[in-house]
Amino acid sequence: MKNRCFWVTDSKLYQEYHDNEWGKPVYDDKTLFEFLILETFQAGLSWITILNKRENFRQAFDDFDYKKIAKYPEDKYESLLQDAGIIRNKLKIKSAITNAQLFIEIQNEFGSFSKFIWFYVDGKPIINHFKSKEEVPATTELSDKISKDLKKRGFKFVGSTVIYAFMQAVGMVNDHTTNCFKYPK
């Protein structure tokens, strides 16, 4: 049996996510946007709830096409509020649309969202050496800084905890614990 990070349950979905995605560096804007949206919807909920609804989110939000989402009309917003397959939170759905518009603004300013976000870590992951769950932070000075920058630009649901979870998910920080088989040796 593989030794995994403390947060992974017996769920096959969770194990596959941990083994194949979490902590793996993502430089593709489309995937970065997907994780940003999923993390904002996760605020206040468990990640497994989001993973279980991920395919529904993918369908409801046009495969996370931020160019389409940025132009969602009121009737699309209303239909999302009725979609039982996703998290039907008015503010989070509105924020997905707003964040898509702001995501495009960042692309226009920096050439890509990837260049913007990875600049914070000089383009390469921060490898942490945590042994236990008690050592893994919920926020860091860096997640505070990125959160403040995104909020200043108008992004919603991007508090420091959400941003740190995003950084972990897209591999900006590698927080696989030292006893995990995915920990970089």
C-alpha positions, 0 to 999 in steps of 0.5 A: 500500500502506498503511503500518502499525505494525511488528508487522503481518504480511502476514496479512489477519487481522492487518491487519484487526485492526490497521486496524479494532480495535487502538487504537480506544477501547472503552467497552462492558463486553462487549468490554472483557471479551473483550479482557481474556480474550484478553489473559490467554490470550495471556500467553507466546504471540503475538497472532496465535495468539490472533487465529487462535483468536478465533472458537473462544474466542468459541464456547467461552466463550459469546460472552464472556458474563461472567455465564455464565462467572462461573457455569461449573460444573466440567463446563464447565471440564473440557470447555474443557480438552478443546477443541482450538480454544482454549488449553488451559491449566488455570490460564488457563481457571480464571482466565477464570472467576475474572476473570469473577466479579471483573469483575462485582464491579467492575461492582457497585462502579463501575457498570461495568467501563468506568468503573473502567478508563477512570478511569485515563486520565480517560476519554480515550486517551493518544496516544503519538508513537512513531516506532519499535518500540524506543520502544514500551514493554512496560509503563508506570507506569500499566500497573503501577498497574492491574495491581497494583489488579487483582491486589489484587482477585484477578484472575489473569494480569494482569501489567503487560505483559498490562495494557499490551497490553490498554490498547493493544488497547482504545484507552486508549493509542494506540500507532500509530507516527507513520508508520502510516496509523492514527496520529491526525493 
